[in-house]
């Protein structure tokens, strides 16, 4: 069975003195459609907001962000321990987040600044990659930095999050996982 991430973003609003969802999240207004197989919602998108901030299944990234699917025999460092959800969630996220859902686990959050400042992004890491050669699937070991292994997160998600606020401490990532 696979593990999927449920990934959302909030940004600090100095005028309102509260966190504001950067996703289109409103069950009542029908702004998103249920992914029945995941028990989550699929955003229709809003202008410069991506359809999803991040939706791929990258276990290395899950390990880095939340110590989820981290190899116990050869663990990689992670940004922070699982923190649960913050007490000051935006109203939209309060509506979406269900702490009693037993299918969800490893709830955590961090600021974009914490992600950007993590010192291990350039650490080299060897991974086995399955390739198709001559009619057979063969494993090949490749060596890249953690950042390179997580390139779609960096090239799309991080790039868009950096545009939300001047100070990366004013952007936070919220996530939980399901199996």
N, C-alpha and C positions, 0 to 999 in steps of 0.2 A: 504494500500500500504506500502511496506517495504522500508527501507532506507539501502543503501549499501555504503561501503567505497571504495575509490580508493586511494591506499596507495603505496608510492614510497620512495626510500631511495637514498640519495646522500652522498658522503664522500669528505672531503677536500683533495686536492692534493697540498702538499707543493711545489713540483717542478713546476707545471703548474700555481700555485697560483689561482686556481679556484675549484669550486665544480664539482665533476664527478658523473654521474649517476651510481648507483650500480645495475641497472636493465638493461636488454637487451631491449632497447627502440629505435627502428628505423623503422618508417613506410616505408620509401623508400626501405630498405633492406628486408622487409617482415619478420622481426624477431619476429613479434607477430601477433596474429590472432584476428580479431574483435569478441568481445562478443556482437552480435547485440542487444540482449535484455538489456544490460547495457550501450551500447555506449562506451565501454572501450576495453582494449586490454588484452589478456591472454598471459602471457610470456611463452615461451617454456622452459625457465630455462637455466642456465649456470653453470655447475660444482657445486660449493658450494653455489650458489645463489638459494634460494628457488623458486619454480614456481611462487609464490606470496609471498611477505613479510608478508602480512596479508590480508585475504579476508573474514573472517567470519562476520556474522551479530551479533554483540554483542553491544547492545544499551548502556549498562553500560560503556563499553570501549569508545564508541563514545562520551558519556557524558564527560568522563575523559579527552580525548584527545582534543575535539573541542567544548564542550558544545552543542553537537548535540543530540537530543532526550533526553535531560535532563528533568526530571520531575519537572515542574514548581511549583507544590504544595510541593514537598519535594526534592529540587535540591541537587545534590552532588557537591562537589568542583571539579573544572577542572584545568588542568595544565596551560592553558593560554587562553586569549581571541582569537578569530579568527583573524589572522593577514593578511590574503590574501597570495599571493605567494611572495617570496623574489625577489628582482630585479636581483639578480645574479644567476638565475637558470642555471643549466648545459645546454649545447646545446640540449641534448637529451630530457630534460624535457621541454625546450622551444618549441620543436617540438610537444610534446604530449599535453601540457597544452593549453586549449582553454578557455580563460576568458569570451568569448562571448556566450558560450554554456549555454542556459537558463535551461537545465535540471540539471546542477551541482550547488552546493551551499556549503557554509561554508568552503571555501578554507583556509587552514592554514598550518603552519609548526612549527617545534620545533627541538631543538637538542636532541640527545640521552641523554646528560647530564641533560637537563631539565626533561626528563621523569624519569631518574633514581633518581634524587634528589627530586621529588615530594613527599611531606611529608605525603600524605594521603593513600599510598598504603596499609598500615596495619590497616586502619580504618575498624572496623567491620560494616557490612551492611547486613540487612535482606532483602531477596528477595522472592517473591512467585514463586514456581516452580510447574508446572503442572505435575502430575504423573498419571499413569494408574494403578488403583487398583480395583480389583473385577469387571471388566467390565465397570468401570466409570473413568472419568478424574476428579481428585481432586487436589485442590491447597494445597500445603504444603509450609510453610514458612521455609526457611533455612537461617542460619546466617554464613557468611564467611567474610574474609577480601576482600577489593576491589581487591587486587592482586590475591587472590584465584578465584574470579569471572572472572578475566581476565587471567587465567592461560595459555591458549593457546598462547596468545600474549607474555607473559613472557617466557614460556618454549620453544617457537620456535623462534618467531620474535626477541625478545630482545637478546636472546642468540646468534643468528647469527649476529645481528648488532654489538654486543660488539666485535666481532672478526674482524670487518672491520678496526678499528683504535685503537691505544692505548688510545688516549684521546677521551672520548665520546662527547666532544664539537665539534669534527671534523666529526661527523656523524649527519645528519639531516633527519628528517621524513617529507615528504610532503604528504598532503592528501586533498581530497575533497570528497563530498558525492552526492548521487542522490536519488531521491524518485521515 
